[in-house]
Amino acid sequence: MTGLISGGPAPDFTLRDQFGQDVTLSDFRGRKAVALLFYPFAFSGVCTGEMAGVRDRLDEFMTFDTEVLAISCDPVYALRAFADSDGLNFPLLSDFWPHGEVSTAYEVFDEAHGRPRRSSYVIDKQGRVRWSVHNAMPQGRDLDEHLRQLRAAAED
């Protein structure tokens, strides 16, 4: 699987964040572009580094009238501990139950391991998939590309 096709509609979803609050993708439609960051596990070395990179550059993401949403199959309580321990001040969404439903809708669920594959999407203000990257760790140049794509999506 390689994920959704650019230009197509992004599957809508409602997931709980690390505070137990519902976050619905379509609530951003017409207002903000959205960066969706699927990551395998809270507290794992690579994912911790990835989310810290986003945290450290969050002001750049927000500059483009965008929202950052990170999604894993960890339970809400683990996401709260992860956010608190690493100072992650953006929504961490739990795709825990039904297990991997949103990850499956975005064609990034790894059934053999019960987790999403490392994948990122930029959803424009109209709710279309603008850009995606799969199985890459968005750090350095990749974060720069995320920001470039978010700028373009926010300008639509």
Secondary structure, 3 states (H helix, E strand, C coil): CCCCCCCCECCCCEEECCCCCEEEHHHHCCCCEEEEEECCCCCCHHHHHHHHHHHHCHHHHHCCCEEEEEEECCCHHHHHHHHHHHCCCCCEEECCCCCCHHHHHCCCEECCCCEECCEEEEECCCCEEEEEEECCCCCCHHHHHHHHHHHHHHHC
